[in-house]
């Protein structure tokens, strides 16, 4: 099992680790700060350095409890001590974007009662899908203003890891369908924008909404009568 350092410290940019396995073009590490992707957040990029070598990490994936890093070029052998460094500008932009999307979820649920069904992001750009029958063009600027007002309230963002049974008692989590989590998952990681939004989430977030900066709601699309997709962008 790889120790997933980003789960408890999303601000960790560099780390030391040991290669525990090599398969094809990929190496597994005993610990990592590289996010493997998931929940709409793409995997991290960055560098692995070891005695006599350095390689750019192109792809990171989770497979059977391990995090596999696919570098370009040379591979460190099993047992090698490596130093990992994230492409921090990209990762920090993803953290700001991910938190912005949760602010959007919180606002759309609180003000319009619409549930989120999915989402996706790249640095400084994201989209979320909602069951939002009453969404229409005039709401775009209203939602944008409310999202920015909430960001400006400097809400702290808190990460917690809860026993499954405890998480299942929290009404806000039940609405996001955590009951669909596979039975073997014994702990649930939660991300709370205090006072606004609480979700089961594996991604990396900023510690306070003040770090998000200004958000623009740039577009929305109907994906049928009920399903609506809202697009947002952040300033660099
Ligand atoms: Zn999320």
py3Dmol code that shows the C-alpha trace and the ligand (Angstrom):
import py3Dmol

protein = """\
ATOM      1  CA  UNK A   1       0.000   0.000   0.000  1.00  0.00           C
ATOM      2  CA  UNK A   2       1.247   3.473  -0.848  1.00  0.00           C
ATOM      3  CA  UNK A   3       0.905   6.089   1.887  1.00  0.00           C
ATOM      4  CA  UNK A   4      -1.120   8.850   0.236  1.00  0.00           C
ATOM      5  CA  UNK A   5       0.427  12.015   1.646  1.00  0.00           C
ATOM      6  CA  UNK A   6      -1.936  14.374  -0.237  1.00  0.00           C
ATOM      7  CA  UNK A   7      -4.940  13.040   1.695  1.00  0.00           C
ATOM      8  CA  UNK A   8      -3.855  14.819   4.874  1.00  0.00           C
ATOM      9  CA  UNK A   9      -1.508  17.503   3.473  1.00  0.00           C
ATOM     10  CA  UNK A  10      -2.555  18.982   0.159  1.00  0.00           C
ATOM     11  CA  UNK A  11       0.218  21.626   0.418  1.00  0.00           C
ATOM     12  CA  UNK A  12       3.066  19.090   0.372  1.00  0.00           C
ATOM     13  CA  UNK A  13       5.061  19.808  -2.800  1.00  0.00           C
ATOM     14  CA  UNK A  14       8.140  17.603  -2.303  1.00  0.00           C
ATOM     15  CA  UNK A  15       8.764  14.299  -0.556  1.00  0.00           C
ATOM     16  CA  UNK A  16      11.223  11.413  -0.219  1.00  0.00           C
ATOM     17  CA  UNK A  17      10.166   7.847  -0.936  1.00  0.00           C
ATOM     18  CA  UNK A  18      11.395   4.384  -1.872  1.00  0.00           C
ATOM     19  CA  UNK A  19      10.490   2.461  -5.029  1.00  0.00           C
ATOM     20  CA  UNK A  20       8.540  -0.626  -3.920  1.00  0.00           C
ATOM     21  CA  UNK A  21       7.823  -2.142  -7.340  1.00  0.00           C
ATOM     22  CA  UNK A  22       8.502  -1.642 -11.039  1.00  0.00           C
ATOM     23  CA  UNK A  23       6.081  -2.844 -13.704  1.00  0.00           C
ATOM     24  CA  UNK A  24       6.540  -1.988 -17.350  1.00  0.00           C
ATOM     25  CA  UNK A  25       7.088   1.780 -17.518  1.00  0.00           C
ATOM     26  CA  UNK A  26       5.585   2.453 -14.051  1.00  0.00           C
ATOM     27  CA  UNK A  27       7.020   2.583 -10.516  1.00  0.00           C
ATOM     28  CA  UNK A  28       5.131   2.223  -7.230  1.00  0.00           C
ATOM     29  CA  UNK A  29       6.374   4.201  -4.209  1.00  0.00           C
ATOM     30  CA  UNK A  30       5.953   3.548  -0.468  1.00  0.00           C
ATOM     31  CA  UNK A  31       4.621   7.102  -0.085  1.00  0.00           C
ATOM     32  CA  UNK A  32       3.675   9.861  -2.491  1.00  0.00           C
ATOM     33  CA  UNK A  33       2.334  13.393  -2.801  1.00  0.00           C
ATOM     34  CA  UNK A  34       1.319  12.788  -6.442  1.00  0.00           C
ATOM     35  CA  UNK A  35      -2.489  12.728  -6.710  1.00  0.00           C
ATOM     36  CA  UNK A  36      -3.495   9.794  -8.931  1.00  0.00           C
ATOM     37  CA  UNK A  37      -6.619  11.464 -10.330  1.00  0.00           C
ATOM     38  CA  UNK A  38     -10.223  10.876  -9.385  1.00  0.00           C
ATOM     39  CA  UNK A  39     -13.431  12.720  -8.550  1.00  0.00           C
ATOM     40  CA  UNK A  40     -12.988  14.882 -11.637  1.00  0.00           C
ATOM     41  CA  UNK A  41      -9.506  16.084 -10.614  1.00  0.00           C
ATOM     42  CA  UNK A  42      -6.714  15.064 -13.012  1.00  0.00           C
ATOM     43  CA  UNK A  43      -3.514  13.411 -11.806  1.00  0.00           C
ATOM     44  CA  UNK A  44      -0.479  15.470 -10.820  1.00  0.00           C
ATOM     45  CA  UNK A  45       2.624  15.953 -12.940  1.00  0.00           C
ATOM     46  CA  UNK A  46       6.160  16.622 -11.723  1.00  0.00           C
ATOM     47  CA  UNK A  47       9.651  15.181 -11.341  1.00  0.00           C
ATOM     48  CA  UNK A  48      11.270  12.134  -9.762  1.00  0.00           C
ATOM     49  CA  UNK A  49      14.979  12.451  -8.970  1.00  0.00           C
ATOM     50  CA  UNK A  50      17.367   9.782  -7.676  1.00  0.00           C
ATOM     51  CA  UNK A  51      21.115   9.209  -7.558  1.00  0.00           C
ATOM     52  CA  UNK A  52      22.171   9.229 -11.186  1.00  0.00           C
ATOM     53  CA  UNK A  53      18.754   9.925 -12.655  1.00  0.00           C
ATOM     54  CA  UNK A  54      15.840  12.241 -13.100  1.00  0.00           C
ATOM     55  CA  UNK A  55      12.560  11.767 -14.959  1.00  0.00           C
ATOM     56  CA  UNK A  56       9.418  13.721 -15.668  1.00  0.00           C
ATOM     57  CA  UNK A  57       6.268  12.045 -14.325  1.00  0.00           C
ATOM     58  CA  UNK A  58       3.673  11.926 -17.107  1.00  0.00           C
ATOM     59  CA  UNK A  59       0.974   9.770 -15.586  1.00  0.00           C
ATOM     60  CA  UNK A  60      -0.079   8.706 -12.069  1.00  0.00           C
ATOM     61  CA  UNK A  61      -2.632   5.978 -11.379  1.00  0.00           C
ATOM     62  CA  UNK A  62      -4.062   4.037  -8.478  1.00  0.00           C
ATOM     63  CA  UNK A  63      -4.013   0.258  -8.865  1.00  0.00           C
ATOM     64  CA  UNK A  64      -4.665  -2.329  -6.129  1.00  0.00           C
ATOM     65  CA  UNK A  65      -3.763  -0.062  -3.206  1.00  0.00           C
ATOM     66  CA  UNK A  66      -0.612   1.314  -4.794  1.00  0.00           C
ATOM     67  CA  UNK A  67       0.054   4.583  -6.566  1.00  0.00           C
ATOM     68  CA  UNK A  68       1.908   4.004  -9.856  1.00  0.00           C
ATOM     69  CA  UNK A  69       3.997   6.771 -11.409  1.00  0.00           C
ATOM     70  CA  UNK A  70       4.876   6.623 -15.089  1.00  0.00           C
ATOM     71  CA  UNK A  71       8.000   8.659 -15.872  1.00  0.00           C
ATOM     72  CA  UNK A  72       9.354   9.571 -19.265  1.00  0.00           C
ATOM     73  CA  UNK A  73      12.653   7.846 -20.026  1.00  0.00           C
ATOM     74  CA  UNK A  74      14.787   6.145 -17.374  1.00  0.00           C
ATOM     75  CA  UNK A  75      13.230   4.283 -14.441  1.00  0.00           C
ATOM     76  CA  UNK A  76      14.644   3.966 -10.920  1.00  0.00           C
ATOM     77  CA  UNK A  77      15.066   0.318  -9.853  1.00  0.00           C
ATOM     78  CA  UNK A  78      13.165  -1.323  -6.995  1.00  0.00           C
ATOM     79  CA  UNK A  79      14.605  -0.230  -3.631  1.00  0.00           C
ATOM     80  CA  UNK A  80      15.902   3.108  -4.955  1.00  0.00           C
ATOM     81  CA  UNK A  81      15.473   6.227  -2.794  1.00  0.00           C
ATOM     82  CA  UNK A  82      13.735   8.898  -4.856  1.00  0.00           C
ATOM     83  CA  UNK A  83      12.789  12.528  -4.353  1.00  0.00           C
ATOM     84  CA  UNK A  84       9.455  13.632  -5.787  1.00  0.00           C
ATOM     85  CA  UNK A  85       8.537  17.206  -6.679  1.00  0.00           C
ATOM     86  CA  UNK A  86       5.120  18.234  -7.959  1.00  0.00           C
ATOM     87  CA  UNK A  87       4.475  20.677 -10.769  1.00  0.00           C
ATOM     88  CA  UNK A  88       3.194  22.968  -8.044  1.00  0.00           C
ATOM     89  CA  UNK A  89       1.741  25.748 -10.194  1.00  0.00           C
ATOM     90  CA  UNK A  90      -0.511  23.234 -11.928  1.00  0.00           C
ATOM     91  CA  UNK A  91      -1.486  21.394  -8.724  1.00  0.00           C
ATOM     92  CA  UNK A  92      -2.248  24.614  -6.819  1.00  0.00           C
ATOM     93  CA  UNK A  93      -4.450  25.787  -9.691  1.00  0.00           C
ATOM     94  CA  UNK A  94      -6.272  22.458  -9.523  1.00  0.00           C
ATOM     95  CA  UNK A  95      -6.755  22.888  -5.753  1.00  0.00           C
ATOM     96  CA  UNK A  96      -8.262  26.350  -6.262  1.00  0.00           C
ATOM     97  CA  UNK A  97     -10.459  25.078  -9.100  1.00  0.00           C
ATOM     98  CA  UNK A  98     -11.650  22.048  -7.115  1.00  0.00           C
ATOM     99  CA  UNK A  99     -12.604  24.194  -4.123  1.00  0.00           C
ATOM    100  CA  UNK A 100     -14.388  26.672  -6.432  1.00  0.00           C
ATOM    101  CA  UNK A 101     -16.482  23.790  -7.795  1.00  0.00           C
ATOM    102  CA  UNK A 102     -17.464  22.774  -4.256  1.00  0.00           C
ATOM    103  CA  UNK A 103     -18.499  26.384  -3.530  1.00  0.00           C
ATOM    104  CA  UNK A 104     -20.658  26.199  -6.662  1.00  0.00           C
ATOM    105  CA  UNK A 105     -22.209  22.921  -5.429  1.00  0.00           C
ATOM    106  CA  UNK A 106     -22.928  24.410  -2.027  1.00  0.00           C
ATOM    107  CA  UNK A 107     -24.576  27.522  -3.502  1.00  0.00           C
ATOM    108  CA  UNK A 108     -26.655  25.617  -6.063  1.00  0.00           C
ATOM    109  CA  UNK A 109     -27.886  23.179  -3.408  1.00  0.00           C
ATOM    110  CA  UNK A 110     -28.628  25.820  -0.758  1.00  0.00           C
ATOM    111  CA  UNK A 111     -30.283  28.385  -3.047  1.00  0.00           C
ATOM    112  CA  UNK A 112     -31.963  26.175  -5.675  1.00  0.00           C
ATOM    113  CA  UNK A 113     -32.141  22.693  -4.126  1.00  0.00           C
ATOM    114  CA  UNK A 114     -30.320  21.146  -7.088  1.00  0.00           C
ATOM    115  CA  UNK A 115     -28.139  18.072  -6.584  1.00  0.00           C
ATOM    116  CA  UNK A 116     -24.759  17.634  -8.228  1.00  0.00           C
ATOM    117  CA  UNK A 117     -24.332  14.503 -10.356  1.00  0.00           C
ATOM    118  CA  UNK A 118     -20.772  14.855 -11.621  1.00  0.00           C
ATOM    119  CA  UNK A 119     -17.972  17.160 -12.590  1.00  0.00           C
ATOM    120  CA  UNK A 120     -14.620  17.555 -14.231  1.00  0.00           C
ATOM    121  CA  UNK A 121     -11.783  20.056 -14.172  1.00  0.00           C
ATOM    122  CA  UNK A 122      -8.463  21.189 -15.547  1.00  0.00           C
ATOM    123  CA  UNK A 123      -6.319  23.943 -14.054  1.00  0.00           C
ATOM    124  CA  UNK A 124      -8.456  27.132 -13.743  1.00  0.00           C
ATOM    125  CA  UNK A 125     -11.458  25.603 -15.583  1.00  0.00           C
ATOM    126  CA  UNK A 126     -14.198  23.266 -14.451  1.00  0.00           C
ATOM    127  CA  UNK A 127     -17.718  22.082 -15.019  1.00  0.00           C
ATOM    128  CA  UNK A 128     -20.378  20.546 -12.832  1.00  0.00           C
ATOM    129  CA  UNK A 129     -23.544  18.683 -13.737  1.00  0.00           C
ATOM    130  CA  UNK A 130     -26.697  19.220 -11.691  1.00  0.00           C
ATOM    131  CA  UNK A 131     -30.254  17.931 -11.564  1.00  0.00           C
ATOM    132  CA  UNK A 132     -31.397  21.502 -12.008  1.00  0.00           C
ATOM    133  CA  UNK A 133     -34.670  21.730 -13.907  1.00  0.00           C
ATOM    134  CA  UNK A 134     -35.187  25.448 -13.199  1.00  0.00           C
ATOM    135  CA  UNK A 135     -31.743  26.556 -14.437  1.00  0.00           C
ATOM    136  CA  UNK A 136     -31.995  29.265 -17.092  1.00  0.00           C
ATOM    137  CA  UNK A 137     -29.832  31.952 -18.645  1.00  0.00           C
ATOM    138  CA  UNK A 138     -30.730  34.719 -16.205  1.00  0.00           C
ATOM    139  CA  UNK A 139     -29.482  32.623 -13.296  1.00  0.00           C
ATOM    140  CA  UNK A 140     -25.896  32.584 -14.628  1.00  0.00           C
ATOM    141  CA  UNK A 141     -24.984  36.041 -13.315  1.00  0.00           C
ATOM    142  CA  UNK A 142     -26.931  35.484 -10.090  1.00  0.00           C
ATOM    143  CA  UNK A 143     -25.043  32.258  -9.372  1.00  0.00           C
ATOM    144  CA  UNK A 144     -21.727  33.886 -10.272  1.00  0.00           C
ATOM    145  CA  UNK A 145     -22.356  36.767  -7.845  1.00  0.00           C
ATOM    146  CA  UNK A 146     -23.333  34.408  -5.016  1.00  0.00           C
ATOM    147  CA  UNK A 147     -20.328  32.123  -5.597  1.00  0.00           C
ATOM    148  CA  UNK A 148     -17.974  35.118  -5.432  1.00  0.00           C
ATOM    149  CA  UNK A 149     -19.717  36.446  -2.331  1.00  0.00           C
ATOM    150  CA  UNK A 150     -19.229  33.084  -0.601  1.00  0.00           C
ATOM    151  CA  UNK A 151     -15.567  32.900  -1.655  1.00  0.00           C
ATOM    152  CA  UNK A 152     -15.061  36.385  -0.199  1.00  0.00           C
ATOM    153  CA  UNK A 153     -16.362  35.191   3.185  1.00  0.00           C
ATOM    154  CA  UNK A 154     -13.035  33.375   3.751  1.00  0.00           C
ATOM    155  CA  UNK A 155     -14.655  30.059   4.691  1.00  0.00           C
ATOM    156  CA  UNK A 156     -12.111  27.596   6.141  1.00  0.00           C
ATOM    157  CA  UNK A 157     -11.906  24.289   4.253  1.00  0.00           C
ATOM    158  CA  UNK A 158     -11.510  21.258   6.539  1.00  0.00           C
ATOM    159  CA  UNK A 159     -10.554  17.709   5.667  1.00  0.00           C
ATOM    160  CA  UNK A 160     -11.532  14.822   7.968  1.00  0.00           C
ATOM    161  CA  UNK A 161     -11.313  11.053   7.775  1.00  0.00           C
ATOM    162  CA  UNK A 162     -14.319   9.441   9.491  1.00  0.00           C
ATOM    163  CA  UNK A 163     -15.340   5.862  10.234  1.00  0.00           C
ATOM    164  CA  UNK A 164     -17.955   4.793   7.672  1.00  0.00           C
ATOM    165  CA  UNK A 165     -20.725   4.479  10.279  1.00  0.00           C
ATOM    166  CA  UNK A 166     -20.124   8.013  11.541  1.00  0.00           C
ATOM    167  CA  UNK A 167     -20.132   9.478   8.026  1.00  0.00           C
ATOM    168  CA  UNK A 168     -23.396   7.703   7.266  1.00  0.00           C
ATOM    169  CA  UNK A 169     -25.112   9.687  10.049  1.00  0.00           C
ATOM    170  CA  UNK A 170     -24.383  13.072   8.436  1.00  0.00           C
ATOM    171  CA  UNK A 171     -27.405  14.309   6.431  1.00  0.00           C
ATOM    172  CA  UNK A 172     -25.297  16.463   4.052  1.00  0.00           C
ATOM    173  CA  UNK A 173     -23.250  13.425   3.068  1.00  0.00           C
ATOM    174  CA  UNK A 174     -26.276  11.237   2.542  1.00  0.00           C
ATOM    175  CA  UNK A 175     -27.610  13.628  -0.095  1.00  0.00           C
ATOM    176  CA  UNK A 176     -24.389  13.201  -2.061  1.00  0.00           C
ATOM    177  CA  UNK A 177     -25.084   9.470  -2.160  1.00  0.00           C
ATOM    178  CA  UNK A 178     -22.222   8.162  -0.016  1.00  0.00           C
ATOM    179  CA  UNK A 179     -24.480   5.166   0.584  1.00  0.00           C
ATOM    180  CA  UNK A 180     -23.294   4.072  -2.875  1.00  0.00           C
ATOM    181  CA  UNK A 181     -19.725   3.606  -1.568  1.00  0.00           C
ATOM    182  CA  UNK A 182     -18.601  -0.017  -1.851  1.00  0.00           C
ATOM    183  CA  UNK A 183     -19.080  -1.924   1.457  1.00  0.00           C
ATOM    184  CA  UNK A 184     -15.336  -2.649   1.893  1.00  0.00           C
ATOM    185  CA  UNK A 185     -14.570   1.071   2.310  1.00  0.00           C
ATOM    186  CA  UNK A 186     -14.283   1.528   6.073  1.00  0.00           C
ATOM    187  CA  UNK A 187     -13.319   5.183   6.240  1.00  0.00           C
ATOM    188  CA  UNK A 188     -14.784   8.178   4.459  1.00  0.00           C
ATOM    189  CA  UNK A 189     -12.717  11.274   3.759  1.00  0.00           C
ATOM    190  CA  UNK A 190     -14.781  14.440   3.929  1.00  0.00           C
ATOM    191  CA  UNK A 191     -14.084  17.938   2.639  1.00  0.00           C
ATOM    192  CA  UNK A 192     -16.064  20.674   4.360  1.00  0.00           C
ATOM    193  CA  UNK A 193     -16.304  24.295   3.298  1.00  0.00           C
ATOM    194  CA  UNK A 194     -17.347  25.348   6.754  1.00  0.00           C
ATOM    195  CA  UNK A 195     -20.847  26.777   6.714  1.00  0.00           C
ATOM    196  CA  UNK A 196     -21.482  26.008   3.041  1.00  0.00           C
ATOM    197  CA  UNK A 197     -20.720  22.522   1.730  1.00  0.00           C
ATOM    198  CA  UNK A 198     -19.771  19.057   2.952  1.00  0.00           C
ATOM    199  CA  UNK A 199     -18.892  16.187   0.636  1.00  0.00           C
ATOM    200  CA  UNK A 200     -17.189  12.833   0.634  1.00  0.00           C
ATOM    201  CA  UNK A 201     -14.177  13.621  -1.538  1.00  0.00           C
ATOM    202  CA  UNK A 202     -10.683  12.324  -2.234  1.00  0.00           C
ATOM    203  CA  UNK A 203      -9.306  15.412  -3.941  1.00  0.00           C
ATOM    204  CA  UNK A 204      -6.925  18.182  -2.925  1.00  0.00           C
ATOM    205  CA  UNK A 205      -8.303  21.552  -1.825  1.00  0.00           C
ATOM    206  CA  UNK A 206      -7.073  24.932  -0.610  1.00  0.00           C
ATOM    207  CA  UNK A 207      -7.351  25.614   3.139  1.00  0.00           C
ATOM    208  CA  UNK A 208      -9.538  28.713   2.839  1.00  0.00           C
ATOM    209  CA  UNK A 209     -11.881  29.992   0.117  1.00  0.00           C
ATOM    210  CA  UNK A 210      -9.903  33.263   0.062  1.00  0.00           C
ATOM    211  CA  UNK A 211      -7.242  31.377  -1.934  1.00  0.00           C
ATOM    212  CA  UNK A 212      -9.679  30.632  -4.770  1.00  0.00           C
ATOM    213  CA  UNK A 213      -9.788  34.196  -6.120  1.00  0.00           C
ATOM    214  CA  UNK A 214     -12.422  35.448  -8.524  1.00  0.00           C
ATOM    215  CA  UNK A 215     -14.651  32.975 -10.352  1.00  0.00           C
ATOM    216  CA  UNK A 216     -16.540  33.503 -13.595  1.00  0.00           C
ATOM    217  CA  UNK A 217     -19.546  31.393 -14.548  1.00  0.00           C
ATOM    218  CA  UNK A 218     -18.849  31.341 -18.284  1.00  0.00           C
ATOM    219  CA  UNK A 219     -21.561  29.114 -19.706  1.00  0.00           C
ATOM    220  CA  UNK A 220     -24.220  26.541 -19.074  1.00  0.00           C
ATOM    221  CA  UNK A 221     -25.743  23.810 -21.210  1.00  0.00           C
ATOM    222  CA  UNK A 222     -28.901  21.757 -21.036  1.00  0.00           C
ATOM    223  CA  UNK A 223     -28.190  18.046 -21.123  1.00  0.00           C
ATOM    224  CA  UNK A 224     -31.912  17.257 -21.279  1.00  0.00           C
ATOM    225  CA  UNK A 225     -34.868  18.767 -19.395  1.00  0.00           C
ATOM    226  CA  UNK A 226     -33.440  18.178 -15.927  1.00  0.00           C
ATOM    227  CA  UNK A 227     -29.676  17.859 -16.290  1.00  0.00           C
ATOM    228  CA  UNK A 228     -27.740  21.099 -16.611  1.00  0.00           C
ATOM    229  CA  UNK A 229     -24.004  21.611 -16.938  1.00  0.00           C
ATOM    230  CA  UNK A 230     -22.439  24.782 -15.496  1.00  0.00           C
ATOM    231  CA  UNK A 231     -18.960  25.931 -16.579  1.00  0.00           C
ATOM    232  CA  UNK A 232     -16.681  28.123 -14.530  1.00  0.00           C
ATOM    233  CA  UNK A 233     -13.243  29.667 -14.856  1.00  0.00           C
ATOM    234  CA  UNK A 234     -10.789  31.190 -12.408  1.00  0.00           C
ATOM    235  CA  UNK A 235      -8.342  34.052 -12.796  1.00  0.00           C
ATOM    236  CA  UNK A 236      -4.707  32.955 -12.989  1.00  0.00           C
TER     237      UNK A 236
END
"""
ligand_1 = """\
1
ZN
Zn -14.735 17.263 -5.242
"""
view = py3Dmol.view(width=600, height=400)
view.addModel(protein, "pdb")
view.setStyle({"model": 0}, {"cartoon": {"style": "trace"}})
view.addModel(ligand_1, "xyz")
view.setStyle({"model": 1}, {"stick": {}})
view.zoomTo()
view.show()
